[in-house]
C-alpha cells in the first residue's frame, strides 16, 4: 500500500516538474499556458493535498484505534449492537495554513446521531496526539488524560 502511495505522489511531482519545463521552453505561449497552468496546477495541488490527507488519515485512525481506551469502547459498542457496529471516527477539522492538526471525534454512530466519546487533536507530521477535555477545553497529553480518567 505504501509503495502505491509513493508511486502516485512521485507521479504528481513529476507532472509539476514537466509542466514548468514546458512553460520555459515555449515563452511565446506563456500567457495562454500560464492561465491553463494555474488552473491545472490548482487542480493537481488539490488532488495531491487530498492524497496526502488520505494517507495521513489512515495512519491517524489506525493509531487512534489501537489506543486501549478506544479498543475497550469498540468492544462495548460491538457487544451492545450484537456485533453489527463498532467505534466510529469523524474528522471535525483538517489541517490548513493556520492550523497544523486534525480534530478527530471518536464515538458511536447510531442511525439517528453521532455520540462523541472522545475528541483528539493529532499532529500528522509527528503523530502527536492530545485529548481535548470537553468540560475545561484543555488539551491533555495521553498520559495526563489517563491519569485524570483513573482519578474520576
Rosetta constraint file for C-alpha pairs under 8 A:
AtomPair CA 1 CA 5 HARMONIC 6.47 0.50
AtomPair CA 2 CA 6 HARMONIC 6.18 0.50
AtomPair CA 3 CA 7 HARMONIC 6.20 0.50
AtomPair CA 4 CA 8 HARMONIC 6.19 0.50
AtomPair CA 5 CA 9 HARMONIC 6.06 0.50
AtomPair CA 5 CA 55 HARMONIC 7.72 0.50
AtomPair CA 6 CA 10 HARMONIC 6.05 0.50
AtomPair CA 7 CA 11 HARMONIC 6.13 0.50
AtomPair CA 8 CA 12 HARMONIC 6.42 0.50
AtomPair CA 9 CA 13 HARMONIC 6.32 0.50
AtomPair CA 9 CA 48 HARMONIC 7.19 0.50
AtomPair CA 9 CA 51 HARMONIC 7.93 0.50
AtomPair CA 10 CA 14 HARMONIC 6.09 0.50
AtomPair CA 11 CA 15 HARMONIC 6.29 0.50
AtomPair CA 12 CA 16 HARMONIC 6.43 0.50
AtomPair CA 12 CA 44 HARMONIC 7.24 0.50
AtomPair CA 12 CA 48 HARMONIC 6.96 0.50
AtomPair CA 13 CA 17 HARMONIC 6.37 0.50
AtomPair CA 14 CA 18 HARMONIC 6.09 0.50
AtomPair CA 15 CA 19 HARMONIC 6.09 0.50
AtomPair CA 16 CA 20 HARMONIC 6.40 0.50
AtomPair CA 16 CA 41 HARMONIC 7.45 0.50
AtomPair CA 17 CA 21 HARMONIC 6.46 0.50
AtomPair CA 18 CA 22 HARMONIC 6.35 0.50
AtomPair CA 19 CA 23 HARMONIC 6.53 0.50
AtomPair CA 19 CA 37 HARMONIC 7.55 0.50
AtomPair CA 20 CA 24 HARMONIC 6.56 0.50
AtomPair CA 21 CA 25 HARMONIC 6.27 0.50
AtomPair CA 22 CA 26 HARMONIC 6.36 0.50
AtomPair CA 23 CA 27 HARMONIC 6.27 0.50
AtomPair CA 23 CA 29 HARMONIC 7.67 0.50
AtomPair CA 23 CA 30 HARMONIC 5.89 0.50
AtomPair CA 23 CA 33 HARMONIC 6.84 0.50
AtomPair CA 23 CA 34 HARMONIC 7.53 0.50
AtomPair CA 24 CA 30 HARMONIC 7.93 0.50
AtomPair CA 26 CA 30 HARMONIC 6.53 0.50
AtomPair CA 29 CA 33 HARMONIC 5.76 0.50
AtomPair CA 30 CA 34 HARMONIC 5.46 0.50
AtomPair CA 31 CA 35 HARMONIC 6.48 0.50
AtomPair CA 32 CA 36 HARMONIC 6.48 0.50
AtomPair CA 33 CA 37 HARMONIC 5.63 0.50
AtomPair CA 34 CA 38 HARMONIC 6.02 0.50
AtomPair CA 35 CA 39 HARMONIC 6.46 0.50
AtomPair CA 36 CA 40 HARMONIC 6.11 0.50
AtomPair CA 37 CA 41 HARMONIC 5.55 0.50
AtomPair CA 38 CA 42 HARMONIC 5.99 0.50
AtomPair CA 39 CA 43 HARMONIC 6.27 0.50
AtomPair CA 40 CA 44 HARMONIC 6.02 0.50
AtomPair CA 41 CA 45 HARMONIC 5.87 0.50
AtomPair CA 42 CA 46 HARMONIC 6.09 0.50
AtomPair CA 43 CA 47 HARMONIC 6.24 0.50
AtomPair CA 44 CA 48 HARMONIC 6.02 0.50
AtomPair CA 45 CA 49 HARMONIC 6.07 0.50
AtomPair CA 46 CA 50 HARMONIC 6.12 0.50
AtomPair CA 47 CA 51 HARMONIC 6.15 0.50
AtomPair CA 48 CA 52 HARMONIC 6.12 0.50
AtomPair CA 49 CA 53 HARMONIC 5.87 0.50
AtomPair CA 50 CA 54 HARMONIC 6.00 0.50
AtomPair CA 51 CA 55 HARMONIC 6.32 0.50
AtomPair CA 52 CA 56 HARMONIC 6.12 0.50
AtomPair CA 53 CA 57 HARMONIC 6.01 0.50
AtomPair CA 54 CA 58 HARMONIC 6.27 0.50
AtomPair CA 55 CA 59 HARMONIC 6.47 0.50
AtomPair CA 56 CA 60 HARMONIC 6.07 0.50
AtomPair CA 56 CA 124 HARMONIC 6.29 0.50
AtomPair CA 57 CA 61 HARMONIC 5.90 0.50
AtomPair CA 58 CA 62 HARMONIC 6.06 0.50
AtomPair CA 59 CA 63 HARMONIC 6.16 0.50
AtomPair CA 60 CA 64 HARMONIC 6.10 0.50
AtomPair CA 60 CA 122 HARMONIC 7.35 0.50
AtomPair CA 60 CA 124 HARMONIC 7.19 0.50
AtomPair CA 60 CA 127 HARMONIC 7.24 0.50
AtomPair CA 61 CA 65 HARMONIC 5.89 0.50
AtomPair CA 61 CA 89 HARMONIC 7.54 0.50
AtomPair CA 62 CA 66 HARMONIC 6.34 0.50
AtomPair CA 63 CA 67 HARMONIC 6.88 0.50
AtomPair CA 64 CA 70 HARMONIC 7.08 0.50
AtomPair CA 65 CA 70 HARMONIC 5.74 0.50
AtomPair CA 65 CA 71 HARMONIC 6.33 0.50
AtomPair CA 66 CA 70 HARMONIC 6.92 0.50
AtomPair CA 66 CA 71 HARMONIC 6.44 0.50
AtomPair CA 67 CA 71 HARMONIC 6.32 0.50
AtomPair CA 68 CA 72 HARMONIC 6.14 0.50
AtomPair CA 69 CA 73 HARMONIC 6.36 0.50
AtomPair CA 70 CA 74 HARMONIC 6.06 0.50
AtomPair CA 70 CA 87 HARMONIC 7.58 0.50
AtomPair CA 71 CA 75 HARMONIC 6.30 0.50
AtomPair CA 72 CA 76 HARMONIC 6.35 0.50
AtomPair CA 73 CA 77 HARMONIC 6.15 0.50
AtomPair CA 73 CA 87 HARMONIC 6.89 0.50
AtomPair CA 74 CA 78 HARMONIC 6.00 0.50
AtomPair CA 74 CA 86 HARMONIC 5.25 0.50
AtomPair CA 74 CA 87 HARMONIC 4.83 0.50
AtomPair CA 75 CA 79 HARMONIC 6.15 0.50
AtomPair CA 75 CA 86 HARMONIC 7.41 0.50
AtomPair CA 76 CA 80 HARMONIC 6.05 0.50
AtomPair CA 77 CA 81 HARMONIC 6.07 0.50
AtomPair CA 77 CA 85 HARMONIC 6.60 0.50
AtomPair CA 77 CA 86 HARMONIC 5.46 0.50
AtomPair CA 77 CA 87 HARMONIC 6.65 0.50
AtomPair CA 77 CA 108 HARMONIC 7.28 0.50
AtomPair CA 78 CA 82 HARMONIC 6.15 0.50
AtomPair CA 78 CA 83 HARMONIC 4.60 0.50
AtomPair CA 78 CA 84 HARMONIC 6.50 0.50
AtomPair CA 78 CA 85 HARMONIC 5.56 0.50
AtomPair CA 78 CA 86 HARMONIC 5.21 0.50
AtomPair CA 79 CA 83 HARMONIC 5.80 0.50
AtomPair CA 81 CA 85 HARMONIC 5.99 0.50
AtomPair CA 86 CA 108 HARMONIC 7.18 0.50
AtomPair CA 87 CA 106 HARMONIC 7.05 0.50
AtomPair CA 87 CA 107 HARMONIC 5.70 0.50
AtomPair CA 87 CA 108 HARMONIC 5.51 0.50
AtomPair CA 87 CA 109 HARMONIC 7.52 0.50
AtomPair CA 88 CA 106 HARMONIC 5.77 0.50
AtomPair CA 88 CA 107 HARMONIC 5.35 0.50
AtomPair CA 88 CA 108 HARMONIC 5.68 0.50
AtomPair CA 88 CA 109 HARMONIC 6.09 0.50
AtomPair CA 89 CA 104 HARMONIC 6.51 0.50
AtomPair CA 89 CA 105 HARMONIC 5.61 0.50
AtomPair CA 89 CA 106 HARMONIC 4.49 0.50
AtomPair CA 89 CA 107 HARMONIC 6.40 0.50
AtomPair CA 90 CA 104 HARMONIC 5.60 0.50
AtomPair CA 90 CA 105 HARMONIC 5.13 0.50
AtomPair CA 90 CA 106 HARMONIC 6.50 0.50
AtomPair CA 91 CA 102 HARMONIC 7.09 0.50
AtomPair CA 91 CA 103 HARMONIC 6.04 0.50
AtomPair CA 91 CA 104 HARMONIC 4.69 0.50
AtomPair CA 91 CA 105 HARMONIC 6.43 0.50
AtomPair CA 92 CA 102 HARMONIC 7.54 0.50
AtomPair CA 92 CA 103 HARMONIC 5.29 0.50
AtomPair CA 92 CA 104 HARMONIC 5.65 0.50
AtomPair CA 92 CA 105 HARMONIC 6.56 0.50
AtomPair CA 93 CA 102 HARMONIC 5.53 0.50
AtomPair CA 93 CA 103 HARMONIC 4.93 0.50
AtomPair CA 93 CA 104 HARMONIC 7.23 0.50
AtomPair CA 94 CA 101 HARMONIC 6.59 0.50
AtomPair CA 94 CA 102 HARMONIC 4.70 0.50
AtomPair CA 94 CA 103 HARMONIC 6.65 0.50
AtomPair CA 95 CA 99 HARMONIC 5.22 0.50
AtomPair CA 95 CA 100 HARMONIC 4.72 0.50
AtomPair CA 95 CA 101 HARMONIC 5.00 0.50
AtomPair CA 95 CA 102 HARMONIC 5.67 0.50
AtomPair CA 96 CA 100 HARMONIC 6.26 0.50
AtomPair CA 100 CA 123 HARMONIC 6.43 0.50
AtomPair CA 101 CA 121 HARMONIC 6.22 0.50
AtomPair CA 101 CA 122 HARMONIC 5.32 0.50
AtomPair CA 101 CA 123 HARMONIC 4.42 0.50
AtomPair CA 101 CA 124 HARMONIC 6.65 0.50
AtomPair CA 102 CA 120 HARMONIC 7.97 0.50
AtomPair CA 102 CA 121 HARMONIC 5.50 0.50
AtomPair CA 102 CA 122 HARMONIC 5.11 0.50
AtomPair CA 102 CA 123 HARMONIC 6.43 0.50
AtomPair CA 102 CA 124 HARMONIC 7.59 0.50
AtomPair CA 103 CA 119 HARMONIC 7.02 0.50
AtomPair CA 103 CA 120 HARMONIC 5.75 0.50
AtomPair CA 103 CA 121 HARMONIC 4.60 0.50
AtomPair CA 103 CA 122 HARMONIC 6.54 0.50
AtomPair CA 104 CA 119 HARMONIC 5.82 0.50
AtomPair CA 104 CA 120 HARMONIC 5.21 0.50
AtomPair CA 104 CA 121 HARMONIC 6.31 0.50
AtomPair CA 104 CA 122 HARMONIC 7.59 0.50
AtomPair CA 105 CA 116 HARMONIC 6.17 0.50
AtomPair CA 105 CA 117 HARMONIC 7.54 0.50
AtomPair CA 105 CA 118 HARMONIC 5.90 0.50
AtomPair CA 105 CA 119 HARMONIC 4.56 0.50
AtomPair CA 105 CA 120 HARMONIC 6.41 0.50
AtomPair CA 106 CA 116 HARMONIC 5.73 0.50
AtomPair CA 106 CA 117 HARMONIC 5.78 0.50
AtomPair CA 106 CA 118 HARMONIC 5.09 0.50
AtomPair CA 106 CA 119 HARMONIC 6.18 0.50
AtomPair CA 106 CA 120 HARMONIC 7.83 0.50
AtomPair CA 107 CA 114 HARMONIC 6.88 0.50
AtomPair CA 107 CA 115 HARMONIC 5.45 0.50
AtomPair CA 107 CA 116 HARMONIC 4.33 0.50
AtomPair CA 107 CA 117 HARMONIC 4.69 0.50
AtomPair CA 107 CA 118 HARMONIC 6.56 0.50
AtomPair CA 108 CA 114 HARMONIC 5.83 0.50
AtomPair CA 108 CA 115 HARMONIC 5.09 0.50
AtomPair CA 108 CA 116 HARMONIC 6.56 0.50
AtomPair CA 108 CA 117 HARMONIC 7.49 0.50
AtomPair CA 109 CA 113 HARMONIC 6.13 0.50
AtomPair CA 109 CA 114 HARMONIC 4.40 0.50
AtomPair CA 109 CA 115 HARMONIC 6.23 0.50
AtomPair CA 110 CA 114 HARMONIC 6.08 0.50
AtomPair CA 110 CA 115 HARMONIC 7.59 0.50
AtomPair CA 118 CA 131 HARMONIC 7.46 0.50
AtomPair CA 118 CA 132 HARMONIC 7.63 0.50
AtomPair CA 119 CA 131 HARMONIC 5.98 0.50
AtomPair CA 119 CA 132 HARMONIC 5.32 0.50
AtomPair CA 119 CA 133 HARMONIC 7.50 0.50
AtomPair CA 119 CA 134 HARMONIC 7.80 0.50
AtomPair CA 120 CA 129 HARMONIC 6.63 0.50
AtomPair CA 120 CA 130 HARMONIC 5.59 0.50
AtomPair CA 120 CA 131 HARMONIC 4.57 0.50
AtomPair CA 120 CA 132 HARMONIC 5.67 0.50
AtomPair CA 121 CA 129 HARMONIC 5.79 0.50
AtomPair CA 121 CA 130 HARMONIC 5.17 0.50
AtomPair CA 121 CA 131 HARMONIC 6.32 0.50
AtomPair CA 121 CA 132 HARMONIC 6.95 0.50
AtomPair CA 122 CA 127 HARMONIC 6.38 0.50
AtomPair CA 122 CA 128 HARMONIC 5.58 0.50
AtomPair CA 122 CA 129 HARMONIC 4.55 0.50
AtomPair CA 122 CA 130 HARMONIC 6.43 0.50
AtomPair CA 123 CA 127 HARMONIC 5.38 0.50
AtomPair CA 123 CA 128 HARMONIC 5.16 0.50
AtomPair CA 123 CA 129 HARMONIC 6.62 0.50
AtomPair CA 124 CA 128 HARMONIC 6.96 0.50
AtomPair CA 129 CA 141 HARMONIC 6.81 0.50
AtomPair CA 129 CA 142 HARMONIC 6.98 0.50
AtomPair CA 130 CA 139 HARMONIC 5.95 0.50
AtomPair CA 130 CA 140 HARMONIC 5.34 0.50
AtomPair CA 130 CA 141 HARMONIC 4.71 0.50
AtomPair CA 130 CA 142 HARMONIC 6.02 0.50
AtomPair CA 131 CA 139 HARMONIC 5.59 0.50
AtomPair CA 131 CA 140 HARMONIC 5.07 0.50
AtomPair CA 131 CA 141 HARMONIC 6.20 0.50
AtomPair CA 131 CA 142 HARMONIC 6.40 0.50
AtomPair CA 131 CA 145 HARMONIC 6.73 0.50
AtomPair CA 132 CA 137 HARMONIC 6.25 0.50
AtomPair CA 132 CA 138 HARMONIC 5.85 0.50
AtomPair CA 132 CA 139 HARMONIC 4.71 0.50
AtomPair CA 132 CA 140 HARMONIC 6.41 0.50
AtomPair CA 133 CA 137 HARMONIC 5.14 0.50
AtomPair CA 133 CA 138 HARMONIC 5.29 0.50
AtomPair CA 133 CA 139 HARMONIC 6.34 0.50
AtomPair CA 133 CA 140 HARMONIC 7.27 0.50
AtomPair CA 134 CA 138 HARMONIC 7.71 0.50
AtomPair CA 140 CA 144 HARMONIC 5.73 0.50
AtomPair CA 140 CA 145 HARMONIC 5.73 0.50
AtomPair CA 141 CA 145 HARMONIC 6.15 0.50
AtomPair CA 142 CA 146 HARMONIC 6.05 0.50
AtomPair CA 143 CA 147 HARMONIC 6.32 0.50
AtomPair CA 144 CA 148 HARMONIC 6.34 0.50
AtomPair CA 145 CA 149 HARMONIC 6.26 0.50
AtomPair CA 146 CA 150 HARMONIC 6.24 0.50
AtomPair CA 147 CA 151 HARMONIC 6.43 0.50
AtomPair CA 148 CA 152 HARMONIC 6.42 0.50
